[in-house]
Amino acid sequence: MKGRRSRLTAGFLLLGLMTGCAVFEGGRESHVEDAEAEELRLLVFDCGRIRLTSVHLFGLASTDTDVRELAVPCYLIEHPRGRLLWEGGLPSELARVDGWVEDNGGLSQRLDRTLPDQMAALGLQPDDVDWIAFSHYHSDHVGAAAAFAGVTQLIQRAEAEAAFGADPTRYFFDPDLYAALRDAPRQVLDGRHDVFGDGRVVLIAAPGHTPGHQVLFVDLAETGPILLGGDLWHFEASRRLRAVPLFNYDREATLATMDRIEVLLEQWGATLWIEHSLELFESLDLAPAYYR
Ligand SMILES: [Zn+2]
């Protein structure tokens, strides 16, 4: 939803602008209407940008799309029973550099502010999060992972075996980025996982991009149901053309997952958010605003 401030300030929370709410004082909770207490919220953070010179590696011809810049968002889901961080963005160390950082592979990245810094501005520390889940363990999705080593990660079994196994670079993972999670609390999943037990926030296995890639369904009351699609599709054109990146772990599994997720989107009447879509990202209201 637009324009409203999130109530994430630690210590005391002002609810005066919200309808029908009591006031929290000094962390002590007084009565709050049930509807308010049950509200599910989604906050969006800017966790970087990626610029490409070519879309060839994404299985696209240069004429398929003129998009050459990708958004890198992170999301915080606030549920009455806890908080889930979805995605970890670009490596936090990129924020030490002003502007774009080029690598020699035709790719530039920038991160203006780390996720922990953005959360701190809302009065939130990493340990205020109850669960972390990444769509997969590539470097543009686990960049802030080290700050969340005290939080339980929700990871598909195949992803855990790849990311923490003998040869993570085979899957284009950078294990240094998430080394702090190696001995961190971990809940290993085999497919669908209903995070808070009420069907509103559900992890869905979506293998192919990596062995244990997953996507996240979030059933928002006002915005409607959405699916945060990880890297199942990077571009609008990827979806239109069923284009599979050349660096995907399993092309056939990717295509099967694309078809299965399209069916689920239809069944749920859910809106797909292509996470890397800069066009979508620029239309969104960032935290402290929230969607509900
Ligand atoms: Zn990505």
Boltz pocket constraint, residues with backbone or C-beta under 6 A from the ligand:
constraints:
  - pocket:
      binder: B
      contacts: [[A, 138], [A, 140], [A, 141], [A, 231], [A, 276]]
      max_distance: 6.0
